[in-house]
């Protein structure tokens, strides 16, 4: 990160300027066998497209609350940074009825219908695939995002002191997210560009978000994000640590 970074979106811009080709997020879904690796550049492209969707198509403005009813997943990480780019408040697991827009995975569609604003559904299928049939009342993210622009510019500057994230009921400004991410990266042992943390935690707590996204981003490292890994034995996890060159583990 740079000393001037005050929001999560700033951290991503600094990572892109420093080394766009290095891995940032490697995602495993151990229920499906999926493995996806995103470089900083590829991840930033997804973020730009998603931010353009938020701002241009869904009319989300700075300060609007976006409920993210999603698991720990690479696409969830994209949405978190897209919300930061626009200046919206990412409410992880928040009540859809109090949100201006909602983004939901296939297991949370019923809860998401409580939102009176825009609704987006993610199939969470391998390679970002779409729903066979889009859920009624929802835009299919995989259908809407490819046509969005590859560069993003917010309509209004994002104030780092404004609310940016709500997780486990606690609200954080963009500046607070960055400061906590820097401190937690050091605590987790994520130090320097070669640092690589494997996270088995969900995204429903600050610790999960720190290990699974914000800490590696702040420290110039990368994350191996594992979903549905509960049935993996110690040997399988040790093999992944070796294969992925993991330097720290959060579980």
N, C-alpha and C positions, 0 to 999 in steps of 0.2 A: 504494500500500500504506500501511498504518498502522504505526507503530513497534511495535505489539504483535503484528503478524503473525509467527507462528513456523512455520507449516506452509503447504503449498500450498493447503489448504482454507481457511485464514485469508485468503490472498490473494484467493481467489474471493469470500469473504464481503465483504471490503472493496470489491472491484470492484462487487459487486451494490449495496452501500449507496451508492457514489459516483455511479454512472450506469448503471442497469440496461438502458437502451435502446441504448447504444452497441454497435457491432459488436465482437466479441471474436475469433471464428474465422471466416474465410472459406476454404472448402475447394474446391480444384479437383482433379478426377481427369481428366487429359488423355488417358487411354485411353478414357474413356466420355463425356467432355463434361460431366460433372457439375459443377455449382457450387452450393454451399450456404453461406449466411451465417447465423451464429448470433450473436444479441445476447448480452450478458452474462446477461440474464434467461433466455433460452431455453437457453443452455448450462448455467446453474446448475440449471434444472429437470431437464435430462437427467442431470446429476450427482446430484441428490437422488434421482431415481428409481432410478438405477443403484446408489447407495449403499444404498438400501432393499432392493434385490434382493440385494446382497452380504450384508448383515447379516441380513435377515429370512428370505430364502429359501435362500440358499447357506450360511448359518451361518458366515460368515467373521468371525473375531475379530481384535482388535488383535494384531499380531505375526505373523499368518498370511501366508504367501507366496503371492501370486497371479501366476502366469506370464502375461504378456501377449505372445502370439505374433501380433502385429498390426503392420501397416505404419504409416507416418505417415498419419493419417486423423483426421477430427474425432471419430469414435467412440472412437478410442484415447485422444485427449485427455480425453474424458469419463471413461473408465475410470481414467486416471491420477489424476484429481481425486477420483473416487469412492473409490478405494483410500485416498487421503489422508484423506478424510472419515471412513472407518471406522477407520483406524489400521493397515490392512494394508500389507504391503510389496509394492509394484509391481515385479515382476522382469521387466524389458523383454527379451524374447527369451530368457528363462531356461529351464532344463531343466524340462520338465513333470513328470518323474519325481520331482523334489525339491520340487514345489509342493503346497500344500494345495488349490489350485483353479487352473484354467487357463481362459484366454479366448483363443480362436483364430479367425483368419480362415479363409476357405475353402481357402487354400493350405497351412495348417499343421495340418489336422485329424489327419493321421496321427501327427505328432509329439506332438500334444496328448493322444492316447490313452494315453500313458505315465503320465499323472496318475491317481492312485488316488482323488482327491477329486472335487469337483464340476467339471463341464466345461460351458462356455458357448461357443457358436459364433456368430460374426457373419458374415452374408452379405456385408456391405460393399457392398450394392447402393444405387443412388441413393435418396435420401429415407429411408434407414434401412430399406429393405424386407427382408422375411423370406426364408428359403430356400423354394423351391417344395416341398421335402420336407426336414424337419429331419434333420440327420445323426444316425445311430443313436448313442446314448450321450451326446448333447449336448442341452442346453436351447438353444432358438433365442432369442437375445437380443431380437430384434424382436417375438417373441411374448410374452415374459415381462415386458419392461420397461414397456409402456404402462399396466398396471394398478397399478403401484407408486405409492406416495404422492409428492406433490409437495413435501413438506417432510421433512427428514431430521434426526434427532438421534441421535448415537452412544450406544450402551448404556454405554460407558465413555469418560472423557476421553482424548483423543489426546495422548500425550507427545511434544512436538516433538524431544526428544533421542533418541527411539527410531528404529530403521531405518524408512525410508519408501520408498526407491527403490534399485533395483539396475539399473545400466545399464553395459554393456560390462565386466561383472565387478566394478565398483566400487560399494560400498554407501554410501548417504548418508542421514543423518537428515533429518527434516522441516525442522529449523532450518538444516541445511547446504544443502538445496535452495533455501530462500528466500534465504540469504545469497549463494549463487553466482548465483542468478537476478538479484538486484539488481546484482551486479557485472557480470555478462555483459550485462545490458540496457544499461548505460552503455557498455560496450565495443562493442556492436553499433550504438550510436546510437539506441536506443529510449528516447527521453526525452519524457515528458509524454503527455497524453491523445491528442494528434493523431498520435503516432508509430505507424507501420504498417510492419511488417517482412514481406517476402516470403521464405519459407523453401522452398528446394528440397532440403533435407537430410532424411534419414531420421530415424526416432526411435530408432535403435540406438546412438546416441552421446550423450554429454552435450551436445555442441555442437548437435546436432539438436533435442534437447529444450529447450535454452535458447532457441534462436531460434524454434522452432516452437510453444512453449507458455509455459514458465515465465518467460522474460524479458519478453515483452509483458504477461503477467498481473501481474508485479511492478511494471512501470513505468506501468501504466495505459494501455498501448497496445493494439494488436491485431495479429493475424497473418493473412497470406494464405498458407495451407499448400497446397503444390503436390505432387501425387503423379503419377508417370509423366510427368514433364515433360522427360525426357531428350531427346526428339526435337524439342522446340520450338527454333526458331532464335532468333537474337538479336532479330530484328524482332518476333516474337511475344511474347517476354519483355518487350521494351521497351513494347509496347502494353499488356500487363497491368500493368506498373508505372504507366503513365499512367492507365489506367482505374480501377485500385484505389487510386490516390493513395498508392503505396508510398513510404516515406521511407528505407528501408534494405533491403538484400538479403543473404541468407545462402545460399551455394551451395558 
